[in-house]
Amino acid sequence: MSLHVKSSKLLVADSAKLSPTMAGVNAERVVANAAQKITTYMDGLQNSDRIYWWRVVNIVWTQLKLVEAVVDDLPAGFIMPTHVMALQRFMPEPKLVCQTKKWPTWDLIRNATDAEFCDHPWYKLCEQGANVGQTCCSCHILGPGFIFPYASDYNHPTCGQ
């Protein structure tokens, strides 16, 4: 018998502490479940029913927000699904979709490749294990939770990263 919980928060007793390993496992499950739901709903978009399209926009947005909430708990070396990174980059808020009357670029999201996201901070999760404790320059130490920002938004004054 499985327990279906609609809350995105992990239910833990006040006195209980979640080990980093357990937090990572639960975060991985959240991402896997979200990626599966996103794929399922996006695959059903051949339907021309506007109500279904709005439902997909809202469900996909909700799943993306769940992933964003747990991304800091993912273990180093975790490989984020490409379509989830594409959603994070290209998916507008449902409010904006409603205002502009322009659907998200589903084909761009669905057909994204890893090569397009090598500068994405979530793509860098798989490289974090090798970077911890190393430095890219004398003033920039990479700690355990370090994620490189978008390359286009940030240039470190010394090393350019």
Protein Blocks (a to p, Z undefined) as FASTA:
>chain_A
ZZddfbfbdcddfklccdfklmmmmmmmmmmmmmmmmmmmmmmmmpccfklmmmmmmmmm
mmmmmmmmmmmmpcehiacdfklmmmmmmmccfklmmmnopacdfklmmmpcfklmmmgm
klmmmmmmmmgopafbfklccdfklccddfklpccfkloZZ
